[in-house]
Every structure is written in C-alpha cells, then in structure tokens.
C-alpha cells in the first residue's frame, strides 16, 4: 500500500507544481457524446500540453471539477494524458470563460 500512496503523492505534487508554476495557460471547451461540456485548463510541460484543471458540466446540469486538489471521484478524474487541441480541432477560449465555469 505504501507504493500506491507514494505514487498518488507524486501525482498530486506534479500537478500542483504545474498549476502553481505555470505562467502560460490554455483553455478549451469540448462537447462529449452524452451532451456534456468539458472545460480544461492546460499548461506546457516538456513540449506537451498537460491538463491541470478539468470541469465537466453534464447534460443533467451537474458540475464535476478535477485538479491536483481533487484528482478523482466516482464520476471521473483528471486526465493523465497529454492534450493535443489540434487532434480534436478545438478552439481556445478566454481564461475568463473557463473561470466562469470552474467557479460556478
């Protein structure tokens, strides 16, 4: 069990450092197949965009938020995959639009 806790602590520390030290941030919306909307905040790290905050507004109107402070729950979790906005043809949105959803 110690190994799992160490891994979780390292994961939290990684995302926390990216969030606290990231000066260049990108924000994107994404619609899913179930009618939900995802909003993400990503920062560059080692040549890739890493999602540090992720908010899902479900089609039922529920909001689920994930970050280093809340990595996962029974509804989902913060992605651990690098993000490529060009792959999904996503257009960036202003930080204020992301924050509006994040703090809803």
C-alpha positions in Angstrom: 0.0 0.0 0.0 2.9 2.4 0.6 3.8 2.3 -3.1 0.3 3.3 -4.1 0.3 6.2 -1.7 3.7 7.3 -2.9 2.5 7.3 -6.5 -0.6 9.3 -5.6 1.6 11.8 -3.6 3.9 12.1 -6.6 1.0 12.7 -8.9 -0.5 15.3 -6.7 2.9 17.0 -6.4 3.4 17.0 -10.2 0.0 18.6 -11.0 0.3 21.0 -8.1 3.7 22.2 -9.3 2.4 22.7 -12.8 -0.6 24.7 -11.5 1.5 26.9 -9.2 4.3 27.5 -11.6 2.5 27.6 -15.0 2.7 31.1 -16.4 1.3 30.2 -19.9 -2.2 28.7 -19.7 -4.5 27.5 -22.4 -8.3 26.9 -22.1 -10.5 24.8 -24.3 -14.1 23.6 -24.3 -15.1 20.1 -25.6 -18.5 18.5 -26.1 -18.8 14.8 -25.3 -21.1 12.2 -26.9 -23.6 12.4 -24.0 -24.3 16.1 -24.4 -21.9 17.2 -21.6 -19.4 20.0 -21.9 -15.8 19.7 -20.8 -13.7 22.8 -20.0 -10.0 22.3 -19.5 -7.0 24.4 -18.4 -3.7 23.2 -19.7 0.0 24.2 -19.4 3.0 23.3 -21.4 5.4 20.8 -19.9 8.3 19.1 -21.8 6.8 20.1 -25.2 3.3 18.8 -24.4 0.1 20.4 -23.1 -0.8 18.9 -19.7 -4.3 19.3 -18.3 -4.2 20.8 -14.8 -7.9 21.6 -14.3 -10.9 19.9 -15.8 -14.5 20.8 -15.4 -17.4 18.7 -16.7 -20.8 20.2 -17.0 -23.1 17.2 -17.6 -26.2 17.2 -19.7 -28.1 17.0 -16.4 -26.6 20.2 -15.2 -24.1 18.7 -12.7 -20.6 20.1 -12.4 -17.6 17.9 -11.7 -14.2 19.5 -11.1 -10.8 17.9 -11.1 -7.4 19.3 -10.3 -4.4 18.4 -8.1 -6.7 19.2 -5.1 -9.3 16.6 -6.2 -7.9 14.1 -8.7 -10.9 11.7 -8.9 -14.2 10.6 -7.6 -17.0 8.2 -8.6 -17.8 10.4 -11.6 -14.4 10.6 -13.2 -11.0 12.2 -12.8 -8.3 14.5 -14.1 -6.9 13.1 -17.3 -3.3 11.8 -17.1 -2.8 12.0 -20.9 -1.1 14.9 -22.7 -3.6 17.0 -24.6 -3.4 17.9 -28.3 -6.1 20.5 -29.2 -5.3 20.2 -32.9 -6.2 16.4 -32.8 -9.7 17.2 -31.6 -10.0 20.5 -33.7 -10.6 22.6 -30.5 -10.6 26.3 -30.4 -9.1 28.1 -27.4 -11.4 30.2 -25.2 -10.6 33.2 -22.9 -9.4 32.3 -19.4 -12.4 34.2 -18.0 -14.8 31.8 -19.8 -13.1 28.9 -18.2 -13.1 30.5 -14.8 -16.8 31.3 -15.0 -17.5 27.5 -15.4 -14.8 26.5 -12.9 -16.2 28.7 -10.1 -19.9 28.0 -10.9 
